[in-house]
Amino acid sequence: MPPIRILVADDEDALRELLCEQLTVLGYLTESASDGEEAIQKLQEGPFALVLLDINMPKKTGLEVLQHIREQGMPTRVIMLTGRLGYSVGSESMKLGADEFITKPFDLNYLELVIKRILPV
């Protein structure tokens, strides 16, 4: 079975690098994007099983990227990440088709459990 591809899209360099490193240790094949436009470009280049998608990014927001994923009919699962607290942000992302919504800072073990729950084995 080929490795599962995950795209980590976040404008925070340190967090993006940490997530890619941790996911690689868990056996996933990772790529990263530092803004919404780069995320859309990478999504168009090849299929990803999952995107970890920050809501607040330059050029295009995570919500715009999520909307693009759903409008294109991509079977990609999406976990939204944000440092902003608030029901409206999570609610909006779930309405647009996110599979999960996690508030930063988060525990990496919790993220691993969420990923295993939403990705097919």
Biopython code that builds the backbone (N, CA, C, O; Angstrom):
import numpy as np
from Bio.PDB.StructureBuilder import StructureBuilder

atoms = [
    (1, "MET", "N", (0.849, -1.189, 0.000)),
    (1, "MET", "CA", (0.000, 0.000, 0.000)),
    (1, "MET", "C", (0.889, 1.245, 0.000)),
    (1, "MET", "O", (1.790, 1.355, 0.831)),
    (2, "PRO", "N", (0.646, 2.189, -0.928)),
    (2, "PRO", "CA", (1.478, 3.400, -0.974)),
    (2, "PRO", "C", (1.215, 4.275, 0.253)),
    (2, "PRO", "O", (0.142, 4.204, 0.853)),
    (3, "PRO", "N", (2.195, 5.096, 0.623)),
    (3, "PRO", "CA", (1.994, 5.962, 1.786)),
    (3, "PRO", "C", (0.873, 6.969, 1.543)),
    (3, "PRO", "O", (0.631, 7.391, 0.412)),
    (4, "ILE", "N", (0.208, 7.337, 2.603)),
    (4, "ILE", "CA", (-0.880, 8.317, 2.539)),
    (4, "ILE", "C", (-0.272, 9.714, 2.455)),
    (4, "ILE", "O", (0.596, 10.077, 3.250)),
    (5, "ARG", "N", (-0.741, 10.493, 1.477)),
    (5, "ARG", "CA", (-0.225, 11.857, 1.276)),
    (5, "ARG", "C", (-1.050, 12.865, 2.055)),
    (5, "ARG", "O", (-2.280, 12.870, 1.999)),
    (6, "ILE", "N", (-0.332, 13.732, 2.795)),
    (6, "ILE", "CA", (-0.966, 14.790, 3.573)),
    (6, "ILE", "C", (-0.327, 16.124, 3.201)),
    (6, "ILE", "O", (0.898, 16.243, 3.152)),
    (7, "LEU", "N", (-1.163, 17.125, 2.938)),
    (7, "LEU", "CA", (-0.702, 18.485, 2.690)),
    (7, "LEU", "C", (-0.901, 19.298, 3.958)),
    (7, "LEU", "O", (-2.001, 19.343, 4.508)),
    (8, "VAL", "N", (0.172, 19.945, 4.425)),
    (8, "VAL", "CA", (0.110, 20.811, 5.590)),
    (8, "VAL", "C", (0.185, 22.247, 5.090)),
    (8, "VAL", "O", (1.228, 22.681, 4.602)),
    (9, "ALA", "N", (-0.918, 22.989, 5.210)),
    (9, "ALA", "CA", (-0.981, 24.363, 4.724)),
    (9, "ALA", "C", (-1.154, 25.309, 5.905)),
    (9, "ALA", "O", (-2.225, 25.385, 6.508)),
    (10, "ASP", "N", (-0.079, 26.030, 6.226)),
    (10, "ASP", "CA", (-0.084, 26.951, 7.367)),
    (10, "ASP", "C", (0.997, 27.994, 7.123)),
    (10, "ASP", "O", (2.087, 27.662, 6.656)),
    (11, "ASP", "N", (0.705, 29.250, 7.434)),
    (11, "ASP", "CA", (1.691, 30.301, 7.212)),
    (11, "ASP", "C", (2.702, 30.418, 8.349)),
    (11, "ASP", "O", (3.652, 31.194, 8.240)),
    (12, "GLU", "N", (2.525, 29.678, 9.424)),
    (12, "GLU", "CA", (3.491, 29.664, 10.527)),
    (12, "GLU", "C", (4.554, 28.614, 10.209)),
    (12, "GLU", "O", (4.301, 27.412, 10.298)),
    (13, "ASP", "N", (5.742, 29.081, 9.837)),
    (13, "ASP", "CA", (6.813, 28.174, 9.411)),
    (13, "ASP", "C", (7.119, 27.088, 10.429)),
    (13, "ASP", "O", (7.199, 25.911, 10.079)),
    (14, "ALA", "N", (7.292, 27.477, 11.689)),
    (14, "ALA", "CA", (7.689, 26.508, 12.722)),
    (14, "ALA", "C", (6.638, 25.414, 12.891)),
    (14, "ALA", "O", (6.982, 24.236, 12.992)),
    (15, "LEU", "N", (5.362, 25.791, 12.922)),
    (15, "LEU", "CA", (4.292, 24.809, 13.085)),
    (15, "LEU", "C", (4.200, 23.904, 11.864)),
    (15, "LEU", "O", (4.047, 22.690, 11.996)),
    (16, "ARG", "N", (4.293, 24.489, 10.684)),
    (16, "ARG", "CA", (4.217, 23.709, 9.442)),
    (16, "ARG", "C", (5.340, 22.667, 9.397)),
    (16, "ARG", "O", (5.106, 21.505, 9.065)),
    (17, "GLU", "N", (6.550, 23.092, 9.732)),
    (17, "GLU", "CA", (7.683, 22.168, 9.731)),
    (17, "GLU", "C", (7.531, 21.089, 10.791)),
    (17, "GLU", "O", (7.834, 19.924, 10.533)),
    (18, "LEU", "N", (7.069, 21.457, 11.975)),
    (18, "LEU", "CA", (6.859, 20.479, 13.051)),
    (18, "LEU", "C", (5.822, 19.439, 12.641)),
    (18, "LEU", "O", (6.032, 18.241, 12.832)),
    (19, "LEU", "N", (4.713, 19.890, 12.081)),
    (19, "LEU", "CA", (3.661, 18.954, 11.655)),
    (19, "LEU", "C", (4.171, 18.012, 10.575)),
    (19, "LEU", "O", (3.914, 16.810, 10.631)),
    (20, "CYS", "N", (4.888, 18.544, 9.597)),
    (20, "CYS", "CA", (5.425, 17.683, 8.528)),
    (20, "CYS", "C", (6.384, 16.650, 9.115)),
    (20, "CYS", "O", (6.352, 15.478, 8.740)),
    (21, "GLU", "N", (7.222, 17.088, 10.024)),
    (21, "GLU", "CA", (8.189, 16.173, 10.645)),
    (21, "GLU", "C", (7.481, 15.067, 11.431)),
    (21, "GLU", "O", (7.822, 13.892, 11.295)),
    (22, "GLN", "N", (6.500, 15.441, 12.247)),
    (22, "GLN", "CA", (5.783, 14.464, 13.063)),
    (22, "GLN", "C", (4.978, 13.488, 12.198)),
    (22, "GLN", "O", (4.944, 12.290, 12.479)),
    (23, "LEU", "N", (4.346, 13.991, 11.171)),
    (23, "LEU", "CA", (3.552, 13.129, 10.294)),
    (23, "LEU", "C", (4.437, 12.174, 9.501)),
    (23, "LEU", "O", (4.045, 11.039, 9.232)),
    (24, "THR", "N", (5.621, 12.629, 9.131)),
    (24, "THR", "CA", (6.568, 11.756, 8.434)),
    (24, "THR", "C", (7.004, 10.620, 9.349)),
    (24, "THR", "O", (7.108, 9.475, 8.908)),
    (25, "VAL", "N", (7.259, 10.927, 10.623)),
    (25, "VAL", "CA", (7.623, 9.900, 11.606)),
    (25, "VAL", "C", (6.511, 8.860, 11.725)),
    (25, "VAL", "O", (6.779, 7.677, 11.938)),
    (26, "LEU", "N", (5.263, 9.306, 11.586)),
    (26, "LEU", "CA", (4.120, 8.391, 11.681)),
    (26, "LEU", "C", (3.899, 7.592, 10.386)),
    (26, "LEU", "O", (3.005, 6.749, 10.323)),
    (27, "GLY", "N", (4.709, 7.859, 9.365)),
    (27, "GLY", "CA", (4.623, 7.074, 8.137)),
    (27, "GLY", "C", (3.864, 7.727, 6.997)),
    (27, "GLY", "O", (3.647, 7.095, 5.963)),
    (28, "TYR", "N", (3.458, 8.976, 7.162)),
    (28, "TYR", "CA", (2.743, 9.682, 6.102)),
    (28, "TYR", "C", (3.738, 10.393, 5.183)),
    (28, "TYR", "O", (4.837, 10.752, 5.604)),
    (29, "LEU", "N", (3.348, 10.586, 3.953)),
    (29, "LEU", "CA", (4.124, 11.349, 2.992)),
    (29, "LEU", "C", (3.569, 12.773, 3.017)),
    (29, "LEU", "O", (2.392, 12.981, 2.723)),
    (30, "THR", "N", (4.405, 13.757, 3.368)),
    (30, "THR", "CA", (3.901, 15.115, 3.553)),
    (30, "THR", "C", (4.477, 16.085, 2.535)),
    (30, "THR", "O", (5.588, 15.920, 2.031)),
    (31, "GLU", "N", (3.681, 17.093, 2.258)),
    (31, "GLU", "CA", (4.111, 18.268, 1.514)),
    (31, "GLU", "C", (3.551, 19.459, 2.266)),
    (31, "GLU", "O", (2.630, 19.320, 3.071)),
    (32, "SER", "N", (4.115, 20.639, 1.998)),
    (32, "SER", "CA", (3.648, 21.807, 2.729)),
    (32, "SER", "C", (3.392, 22.985, 1.809)),
    (32, "SER", "O", (3.917, 23.064, 0.698)),
    (33, "ALA", "N", (2.573, 23.894, 2.304)),
    (33, "ALA", "CA", (2.258, 25.134, 1.603)),
    (33, "ALA", "C", (2.193, 26.249, 2.646)),
    (33, "ALA", "O", (1.664, 26.056, 3.740)),
    (34, "SER", "N", (2.736, 27.416, 2.295)),
    (34, "SER", "CA", (2.780, 28.522, 3.253)),
    (34, "SER", "C", (1.675, 29.555, 3.060)),
    (34, "SER", "O", (1.561, 30.498, 3.843)),
    (35, "ASP", "N", (0.861, 29.382, 2.021)),
    (35, "ASP", "CA", (-0.279, 30.285, 1.814)),
    (35, "ASP", "C", (-1.356, 29.548, 1.018)),
    (35, "ASP", "O", (-1.134, 28.445, 0.518)),
    (36, "GLY", "N", (-2.510, 30.173, 0.912)),
    (36, "GLY", "CA", (-3.644, 29.530, 0.264)),
    (36, "GLY", "C", (-3.447, 29.248, -1.215)),
    (36, "GLY", "O", (-3.876, 28.205, -1.708)),
    (37, "GLU", "N", (-2.802, 30.164, -1.931)),
    (37, "GLU", "CA", (-2.577, 29.948, -3.361)),
    (37, "GLU", "C", (-1.645, 28.767, -3.597)),
    (37, "GLU", "O", (-1.865, 27.968, -4.508)),
    (38, "GLU", "N", (-0.605, 28.657, -2.778)),
    (38, "GLU", "CA", (0.322, 27.530, -2.911)),
    (38, "GLU", "C", (-0.392, 26.216, -2.587)),
    (38, "GLU", "O", (-0.136, 25.192, -3.221)),
    (39, "ALA", "N", (-1.282, 26.252, -1.604)),
    (39, "ALA", "CA", (-2.046, 25.048, -1.257)),
    (39, "ALA", "C", (-2.906, 24.594, -2.436)),
    (39, "ALA", "O", (-2.933, 23.407, -2.761)),
    (40, "ILE", "N", (-3.601, 25.521, -3.071)),
    (40, "ILE", "CA", (-4.439, 25.174, -4.223)),
    (40, "ILE", "C", (-3.585, 24.623, -5.351)),
    (40, "ILE", "O", (-3.973, 23.649, -5.996)),
    (41, "GLN", "N", (-2.423, 25.229, -5.602)),
    (41, "GLN", "CA", (-1.526, 24.746, -6.656)),
    (41, "GLN", "C", (-1.103, 23.305, -6.382)),
    (41, "GLN", "O", (-1.134, 22.470, -7.286)),
    (42, "LYS", "N", (-0.709, 23.005, -5.143)),
    (42, "LYS", "CA", (-0.266, 21.647, -4.809)),
    (42, "LYS", "C", (-1.426, 20.653, -4.911)),
    (42, "LYS", "O", (-1.230, 19.516, -5.339)),
    (43, "LEU", "N", (-2.619, 21.072, -4.524)),
    (43, "LEU", "CA", (-3.789, 20.200, -4.618)),
    (43, "LEU", "C", (-4.092, 19.849, -6.078)),
    (43, "LEU", "O", (-4.538, 18.741, -6.374)),
    (44, "GLN", "N", (-3.852, 20.785, -6.974)),
    (44, "GLN", "CA", (-4.105, 20.539, -8.394)),
    (44, "GLN", "C", (-3.040, 19.644, -9.022)),
    (44, "GLN", "O", (-3.289, 19.014, -10.050)),
    (45, "GLU", "N", (-1.855, 19.581, -8.412)),
    (45, "GLU", "CA", (-0.758, 18.774, -8.949)),
    (45, "GLU", "C", (-0.916, 17.287, -8.653)),
    (45, "GLU", "O", (-0.375, 16.454, -9.380)),
    (46, "GLY", "N", (-1.634, 16.948, -7.617)),
    (46, "GLY", "CA", (-1.777, 15.536, -7.297)),
    (46, "GLY", "C", (-2.693, 15.320, -6.120)),
    (46, "GLY", "O", (-2.913, 16.233, -5.325)),
    (47, "PRO", "N", (-3.231, 14.122, -5.999)),
    (47, "PRO", "CA", (-4.208, 13.886, -4.933)),
    (47, "PRO", "C", (-3.562, 13.782, -3.547)),
    (47, "PRO", "O", (-2.467, 13.242, -3.385)),
    (48, "PHE", "N", (-4.265, 14.307, -2.575)),
    (48, "PHE", "CA", (-3.899, 14.195, -1.166)),
    (48, "PHE", "C", (-5.066, 13.555, -0.441)),
    (48, "PHE", "O", (-6.223, 13.873, -0.714)),
    (49, "ALA", "N", (-4.768, 12.663, 0.475)),
    (49, "ALA", "CA", (-5.826, 12.046, 1.277)),
    (49, "ALA", "C", (-6.365, 13.029, 2.302)),
    (49, "ALA", "O", (-7.538, 12.985, 2.671)),
    (50, "LEU", "N", (-5.478, 13.928, 2.762)),
    (50, "LEU", "CA", (-5.837, 14.851, 3.845)),
    (50, "LEU", "C", (-5.102, 16.161, 3.682)),
    (50, "LEU", "O", (-3.963, 16.202, 3.218)),
    (51, "VAL", "N", (-5.784, 17.249, 4.077)),
    (51, "VAL", "CA", (-5.143, 18.565, 4.172)),
    (51, "VAL", "C", (-5.349, 19.071, 5.590)),
    (51, "VAL", "O", (-6.472, 19.111, 6.093)),
    (52, "LEU", "N", (-4.243, 19.460, 6.231)),
    (52, "LEU", "CA", (-4.314, 20.212, 7.486)),
    (52, "LEU", "C", (-4.259, 21.658, 7.047)),
    (52, "LEU", "O", (-3.247, 22.105, 6.507)),
    (53, "LEU", "N", (-5.331, 22.394, 7.271)),
    (53, "LEU", "CA", (-5.527, 23.687, 6.623)),
    (53, "LEU", "C", (-5.767, 24.793, 7.639)),
    (53, "LEU", "O", (-6.795, 24.818, 8.317)),
    (54, "ASP", "N", (-4.807, 25.707, 7.737)),
    (54, "ASP", "CA", (-4.950, 26.869, 8.614)),
    (54, "ASP", "C", (-5.999, 27.809, 8.021)),
    (54, "ASP", "O", (-6.034, 28.014, 6.807)),
    (55, "ILE", "N", (-6.832, 28.367, 8.853)),
    (55, "ILE", "CA", (-7.869, 29.268, 8.351)),
    (55, "ILE", "C", (-7.289, 30.609, 7.936)),
    (55, "ILE", "O", (-7.654, 31.141, 6.888)),
    (56, "ASN", "N", (-6.386, 31.166, 8.745)),
    (56, "ASN", "CA", (-5.835, 32.501, 8.467)),
    (56, "ASN", "C", (-4.489, 32.394, 7.770)),
    (56, "ASN", "O", (-3.448, 32.235, 8.406)),
    (57, "MET", "N", (-4.538, 32.488, 6.436)),
    (57, "MET", "CA", (-3.320, 32.458, 5.633)),
    (57, "MET", "C", (-3.358, 33.599, 4.630)),
    (57, "MET", "O", (-4.433, 34.081, 4.273)),
    (58, "PRO", "N", (-2.169, 34.040, 4.165)),
    (58, "PRO", "CA", (-2.146, 35.081, 3.138)),
    (58, "PRO", "C", (-2.578, 34.550, 1.765)),
    (58, "PRO", "O", (-2.623, 33.343, 1.527)),
    (59, "LYS", "N", (-2.886, 35.474, 0.895)),
    (59, "LYS", "CA", (-3.271, 35.251, -0.510)),
    (59, "LYS", "C", (-4.649, 34.625, -0.649)),
    (59, "LYS", "O", (-5.502, 35.187, -1.336)),
    (60, "LYS", "N", (-4.893, 33.494, -0.027)),
    (60, "LYS", "CA", (-6.235, 32.906, 0.046)),
    (60, "LYS", "C", (-6.377, 32.314, 1.437)),
    (60, "LYS", "O", (-5.447, 31.697, 1.956)),
    (61, "THR", "N", (-7.531, 32.503, 2.030)),
    (61, "THR", "CA", (-7.761, 31.955, 3.365)),
    (61, "THR", "C", (-7.991, 30.454, 3.288)),
    (61, "THR", "O", (-8.242, 29.900, 2.218)),
    (62, "GLY", "N", (-7.900, 29.819, 4.429)),
    (62, "GLY", "CA", (-8.191, 28.395, 4.491)),
    (62, "GLY", "C", (-9.617, 28.086, 4.073)),
    (62, "GLY", "O", (-9.878, 27.048, 3.466)),
    (63, "LEU", "N", (-10.545, 28.989, 4.398)),
    (63, "LEU", "CA", (-11.940, 28.770, 4.001)),
    (63, "LEU", "C", (-12.076, 28.816, 2.475)),
    (63, "LEU", "O", (-12.853, 28.055, 1.897)),
    (64, "GLU", "N", (-11.327, 29.701, 1.828)),
    (64, "GLU", "CA", (-11.355, 29.760, 0.360)),
    (64, "GLU", "C", (-10.756, 28.487, -0.246)),
    (64, "GLU", "O", (-11.261, 27.974, -1.244)),
    (65, "VAL", "N", (-9.677, 27.980, 0.362)),
    (65, "VAL", "CA", (-9.065, 26.740, -0.117)),
    (65, "VAL", "C", (-10.038, 25.579, 0.075)),
    (65, "VAL", "O", (-10.201, 24.748, -0.819)),
    (66, "LEU", "N", (-10.680, 25.522, 1.235)),
    (66, "LEU", "CA", (-11.670, 24.473, 1.512)),
    (66, "LEU", "C", (-12.801, 24.530, 0.484)),
    (66, "LEU", "O", (-13.226, 23.500, -0.039)),
    (67, "GLN", "N", (-13.275, 25.721, 0.205)),
    (67, "GLN", "CA", (-14.347, 25.879, -0.781)),
    (67, "GLN", "C", (-13.880, 25.383, -2.153)),
    (67, "GLN", "O", (-14.646, 24.733, -2.865)),
    (68, "HIS", "N", (-12.643, 25.680, -2.528)),
    (68, "HIS", "CA", (-12.087, 25.204, -3.797)),
    (68, "HIS", "C", (-12.053, 23.670, -3.830)),
    (68, "HIS", "O", (-12.434, 23.059, -4.828)),
    (69, "ILE", "N", (-11.600, 23.058, -2.742)),
    (69, "ILE", "CA", (-11.526, 21.592, -2.660)),
    (69, "ILE", "C", (-12.906, 20.985, -2.899)),
    (69, "ILE", "O", (-13.044, 20.042, -3.678)),
    (70, "ARG", "N", (-13.913, 21.516, -2.241)),
    (70, "ARG", "CA", (-15.266, 20.963, -2.359)),
    (70, "ARG", "C", (-15.886, 21.258, -3.723)),
    (70, "ARG", "O", (-16.567, 20.400, -4.285)),
    (71, "GLU", "N", (-15.660, 22.459, -4.267)),
    (71, "GLU", "CA", (-16.209, 22.790, -5.586)),
    (71, "GLU", "C", (-15.603, 21.921, -6.686)),
    (71, "GLU", "O", (-16.274, 21.605, -7.669)),
    (72, "GLN", "N", (-14.338, 21.534, -6.524)),
    (72, "GLN", "CA", (-13.664, 20.693, -7.513)),
    (72, "GLN", "C", (-14.004, 19.214, -7.329)),
    (72, "GLN", "O", (-13.610, 18.380, -8.144)),
    (73, "GLY", "N", (-14.724, 18.891, -6.274)),
    (73, "GLY", "CA", (-15.118, 17.507, -6.033)),
    (73, "GLY", "C", (-13.964, 16.613, -5.594)),
    (73, "GLY", "O", (-14.014, 15.395, -5.770)),
    (74, "MET", "N", (-12.935, 17.216, -5.029)),
    (74, "MET", "CA", (-11.792, 16.427, -4.563)),
    (74, "MET", "C", (-12.216, 15.579, -3.366)),
    (74, "MET", "O", (-12.918, 16.067, -2.480)),
    (75, "PRO", "N", (-11.793, 14.310, -3.332)),
    (75, "PRO", "CA", (-12.169, 13.438, -2.213)),
    (75, "PRO", "C", (-11.294, 13.658, -0.965)),
    (75, "PRO", "O", (-11.311, 12.850, -0.036)),
    (76, "THR", "N", (-10.552, 14.731, -0.958)),
    (76, "THR", "CA", (-9.620, 15.053, 0.122)),
    (76, "THR", "C", (-10.355, 15.350, 1.423)),
    (76, "THR", "O", (-11.314, 16.120, 1.446)),
    (77, "ARG", "N", (-9.893, 14.729, 2.504)),
    (77, "ARG", "CA", (-10.420, 15.030, 3.835)),
    (77, "ARG", "C", (-9.722, 16.294, 4.328)),
    (77, "ARG", "O", (-8.570, 16.539, 3.969)),
    (78, "VAL", "N", (-10.400, 17.097, 5.143)),
    (78, "VAL", "CA", (-9.851, 18.386, 5.571)),
    (78, "VAL", "C", (-10.022, 18.572, 7.071)),
    (78, "VAL", "O", (-11.117, 18.434, 7.615)),
    (79, "ILE", "N", (-8.901, 18.891, 7.730)),
    (79, "ILE", "CA", (-8.927, 19.294, 9.136)),
    (79, "ILE", "C", (-8.525, 20.762, 9.164)),
    (79, "ILE", "O", (-7.411, 21.112, 8.773)),
    (80, "MET", "N", (-9.420, 21.613, 9.619)),
    (80, "MET", "CA", (-9.158, 23.044, 9.722)),
    (80, "MET", "C", (-8.428, 23.320, 11.033)),
    (80, "MET", "O", (-8.749, 22.745, 12.073)),
    (81, "LEU", "N", (-7.438, 24.212, 10.963)),
    (81, "LEU", "CA", (-6.668, 24.621, 12.128)),
    (81, "LEU", "C", (-6.794, 26.126, 12.284)),
    (81, "LEU", "O", (-6.763, 26.855, 11.292)),
    (82, "THR", "N", (-6.935, 26.604, 13.524)),
    (82, "THR", "CA", (-6.963, 28.047, 13.729)),
    (82, "THR", "C", (-6.521, 28.413, 15.130)),
    (82, "THR", "O", (-6.705, 27.655, 16.083)),
    (83, "GLY", "N", (-5.939, 29.584, 15.230)),
    (83, "GLY", "CA", (-5.580, 30.144, 16.518)),
    (83, "GLY", "C", (-6.693, 31.039, 17.038)),
    (83, "GLY", "O", (-6.660, 31.482, 18.186)),
    (84, "ARG", "N", (-7.680, 31.303, 16.185)),
    (84, "ARG", "CA", (-8.811, 32.161, 16.588)),
    (84, "ARG", "C", (-9.864, 31.310, 17.266)),
    (84, "ARG", "O", (-10.291, 30.279, 16.748)),
    (85, "LEU", "N", (-10.262, 31.758, 18.413)),
    (85, "LEU", "CA", (-11.332, 31.058, 19.115)),
    (85, "LEU", "C", (-12.663, 31.595, 18.625)),
    (85, "LEU", "O", (-12.755, 32.750, 18.209)),
    (86, "GLY", "N", (-13.656, 30.794, 18.669)),
    (86, "GLY", "CA", (-14.970, 31.283, 18.296)),
    (86, "GLY", "C", (-15.780, 30.245, 17.548)),
    (86, "GLY", "O", (-15.275, 29.543, 16.673)),
    (87, "TYR", "N", (-17.024, 30.167, 17.907)),
    (87, "TYR", "CA", (-17.926, 29.195, 17.298)),
    (87, "TYR", "C", (-18.125, 29.474, 15.821)),
    (87, "TYR", "O", (-18.221, 28.541, 15.024)),
    (88, "SER", "N", (-18.189, 30.756, 15.438)),
    (88, "SER", "CA", (-18.522, 31.091, 14.055)),
    (88, "SER", "C", (-17.475, 30.574, 13.070)),
    (88, "SER", "O", (-17.826, 30.132, 11.977)),
    (89, "VAL", "N", (-16.210, 30.622, 13.436)),
    (89, "VAL", "CA", (-15.152, 30.156, 12.539)),
    (89, "VAL", "C", (-15.277, 28.649, 12.327)),
    (89, "VAL", "O", (-15.229, 28.173, 11.192)),
    (90, "GLY", "N", (-15.436, 27.905, 13.409)),
    (90, "GLY", "CA", (-15.597, 26.461, 13.302)),
    (90, "GLY", "C", (-16.873, 26.085, 12.583)),
    (90, "GLY", "O", (-16.892, 25.164, 11.768)),
    (91, "SER", "N", (-17.927, 26.796, 12.887)),
    (91, "SER", "CA", (-19.215, 26.536, 12.266)),
    (91, "SER", "C", (-19.150, 26.767, 10.759)),
    (91, "SER", "O", (-19.667, 25.963, 9.983)),
    (92, "GLU", "N", (-18.522, 27.849, 10.350)),
    (92, "GLU", "CA", (-18.405, 28.170, 8.923)),
    (92, "GLU", "C", (-17.592, 27.108, 8.197)),
    (92, "GLU", "O", (-17.952, 26.697, 7.094)),
    (93, "SER", "N", (-16.495, 26.660, 8.808)),
    (93, "SER", "CA", (-15.670, 25.646, 8.143)),
    (93, "SER", "C", (-16.415, 24.318, 8.024)),
    (93, "SER", "O", (-16.268, 23.619, 7.021)),
    (94, "MET", "N", (-17.200, 23.965, 9.018)),
    (94, "MET", "CA", (-17.963, 22.716, 8.950)),
    (94, "MET", "C", (-19.069, 22.821, 7.890)),
    (94, "MET", "O", (-19.349, 21.845, 7.193)),
    (95, "LYS", "N", (-19.693, 23.986, 7.764)),
    (95, "LYS", "CA", (-20.720, 24.186, 6.734)),
    (95, "LYS", "C", (-20.130, 24.034, 5.329)),
    (95, "LYS", "O", (-20.799, 23.557, 4.412)),
    (96, "LEU", "N", (-18.870, 24.446, 5.174)),
    (96, "LEU", "CA", (-18.217, 24.361, 3.871)),
    (96, "LEU", "C", (-17.679, 22.966, 3.573)),
    (96, "LEU", "O", (-17.189, 22.715, 2.472)),
    (97, "GLY", "N", (-17.765, 22.053, 4.545)),
    (97, "GLY", "CA", (-17.388, 20.670, 4.279)),
    (97, "GLY", "C", (-16.134, 20.171, 4.959)),
    (97, "GLY", "O", (-15.605, 19.127, 4.578)),
    (98, "ALA", "N", (-15.637, 20.896, 5.968)),
    (98, "ALA", "CA", (-14.472, 20.396, 6.708)),
    (98, "ALA", "C", (-14.869, 19.135, 7.468)),
    (98, "ALA", "O", (-16.016, 18.992, 7.893)),
    (99, "ASP", "N", (-13.919, 18.230, 7.634)),
    (99, "ASP", "CA", (-14.172, 17.001, 8.379)),
    (99, "ASP", "C", (-13.973, 17.194, 9.875)),
    (99, "ASP", "O", (-14.573, 16.492, 10.689)),
    (100, "GLU", "N", (-13.124, 18.155, 10.228)),
    (100, "GLU", "CA", (-12.821, 18.405, 11.639)),
    (100, "GLU", "C", (-12.281, 19.817, 11.775)),
    (100, "GLU", "O", (-11.794, 20.407, 10.811)),
    (101, "PHE", "N", (-12.375, 20.350, 12.987)),
    (101, "PHE", "CA", (-11.916, 21.700, 13.291)),
    (101, "PHE", "C", (-11.140, 21.627, 14.599)),
    (101, "PHE", "O", (-11.674, 21.177, 15.612)),
    (102, "ILE", "N", (-9.877, 22.069, 14.585)),
    (102, "ILE", "CA", (-9.032, 22.011, 15.776)),
    (102, "ILE", "C", (-8.477, 23.402, 16.059)),
    (102, "ILE", "O", (-7.993, 24.083, 15.156)),
    (103, "THR", "N", (-8.552, 23.816, 17.323)),
    (103, "THR", "CA", (-8.041, 25.117, 17.745)),
    (103, "THR", "C", (-6.602, 24.986, 18.219)),
    (103, "THR", "O", (-6.269, 24.080, 18.983)),
    (104, "LYS", "N", (-5.749, 25.898, 17.757)),
    (104, "LYS", "CA", (-4.352, 25.958, 18.192)),
    (104, "LYS", "C", (-4.289, 26.639, 19.561)),
    (104, "LYS", "O", (-5.134, 27.488, 19.845)),
    (105, "PRO", "N", (-3.353, 26.313, 20.390)),
    (105, "PRO", "CA", (-2.419, 25.205, 20.267)),
    (105, "PRO", "C", (-3.138, 23.891, 20.542)),
    (105, "PRO", "O", (-4.120, 23.860, 21.284)),
    (106, "PHE", "N", (-2.659, 22.821, 19.953)),
    (106, "PHE", "CA", (-3.279, 21.520, 20.143)),
    (106, "PHE", "C", (-2.205, 20.496, 20.467)),
    (106, "PHE", "O", (-1.020, 20.712, 20.215)),
    (107, "ASP", "N", (-2.636, 19.397, 21.021)),
    (107, "ASP", "CA", (-1.750, 18.305, 21.375)),
    (107, "ASP", "C", (-1.526, 17.438, 20.142)),
    (107, "ASP", "O", (-2.482, 17.049, 19.471)),
    (108, "LEU", "N", (-0.259, 17.134, 19.841)),
    (108, "LEU", "CA", (0.043, 16.324, 18.652)),
    (108, "LEU", "C", (-0.559, 14.927, 18.739)),
    (108, "LEU", "O", (-0.931, 14.352, 17.716)),
    (109, "ASN", "N", (-0.657, 14.379, 19.935)),
    (109, "ASN", "CA", (-1.285, 13.058, 20.094)),
    (109, "ASN", "C", (-2.765, 13.121, 19.730)),
    (109, "ASN", "O", (-3.302, 12.194, 19.125)),
    (110, "TYR", "N", (-3.424, 14.226, 20.103)),
    (110, "TYR", "CA", (-4.837, 14.398, 19.753)),
    (110, "TYR", "C", (-4.982, 14.498, 18.230)),
    (110, "TYR", "O", (-5.880, 13.888, 17.649)),
    (111, "LEU", "N", (-4.097, 15.266, 17.588)),
    (111, "LEU", "CA", (-4.153, 15.397, 16.132)),
    (111, "LEU", "C", (-3.985, 14.031, 15.477)),
    (111, "LEU", "O", (-4.696, 13.711, 14.524)),
    (112, "GLU", "N", (-3.063, 13.233, 15.971)),
    (112, "GLU", "CA", (-2.849, 11.898, 15.434)),
    (112, "GLU", "C", (-4.117, 11.047, 15.540)),
    (112, "GLU", "O", (-4.464, 10.329, 14.602)),
    (113, "LEU", "N", (-4.799, 11.127, 16.665)),
    (113, "LEU", "CA", (-6.052, 10.377, 16.840)),
    (113, "LEU", "C", (-7.120, 10.833, 15.849)),
    (113, "LEU", "O", (-7.830, 10.011, 15.271)),
    (114, "VAL", "N", (-7.227, 12.144, 15.658)),
    (114, "VAL", "CA", (-8.213, 12.690, 14.716)),
    (114, "VAL", "C", (-7.902, 12.221, 13.295)),
    (114, "VAL", "O", (-8.806, 11.830, 12.556)),
    (115, "ILE", "N", (-6.628, 12.261, 12.915)),
    (115, "ILE", "CA", (-6.234, 11.821, 11.575)),
    (115, "ILE", "C", (-6.590, 10.349, 11.379)),
    (115, "ILE", "O", (-7.166, 9.978, 10.356)),
    (116, "LYS", "N", (-6.254, 9.524, 12.344)),
    (116, "LYS", "CA", (-6.556, 8.096, 12.225)),
    (116, "LYS", "C", (-8.055, 7.829, 12.177)),
    (116, "LYS", "O", (-8.496, 6.861, 11.557)),
    (117, "ARG", "N", (-8.834, 8.678, 12.826)),
    (117, "ARG", "CA", (-10.287, 8.510, 12.833)),
    (117, "ARG", "C", (-10.900, 8.849, 11.470)),
    (117, "ARG", "O", (-11.826, 8.171, 11.025)),
    (118, "ILE", "N", (-10.392, 9.888, 10.809)),
    (118, "ILE", "CA", (-11.057, 10.322, 9.583)),
    (118, "ILE", "C", (-10.471, 9.730, 8.305)),
    (118, "ILE", "O", (-11.117, 9.764, 7.258)),
    (119, "LEU", "N", (-9.246, 9.186, 8.379)),
    (119, "LEU", "CA", (-8.668, 8.596, 7.166)),
    (119, "LEU", "C", (-8.996, 7.112, 7.096)),
    (119, "LEU", "O", (-9.011, 6.422, 8.115)),
    (120, "PRO", "N", (-9.259, 6.626, 5.892)),
    (120, "PRO", "CA", (-9.486, 5.182, 5.746)),
    (120, "PRO", "C", (-8.192, 4.424, 6.045)),
    (120, "PRO", "O", (-7.095, 4.914, 5.777)),
    (121, "VAL", "N", (-8.336, 3.250, 6.592)),
    (121, "VAL", "CA", (-7.156, 2.449, 6.965)),
    (121, "VAL", "C", (-6.583, 1.755, 5.756)),
    (121, "VAL", "O", (-5.590, 1.037, 5.870)),
]
sb = StructureBuilder()
sb.init_structure("model")
sb.init_model(0)
sb.init_chain("A")
sb.init_seg("    ")
for serial, (resi, resn, name, xyz) in enumerate(atoms, 1):
    if name == "N":
        sb.init_residue(resn, " ", resi, " ")
    sb.init_atom(name, np.array(xyz, "f"), 0.0, 1.0, " ", f" {name:<3s}", serial, name[0])
structure = sb.get_structure()
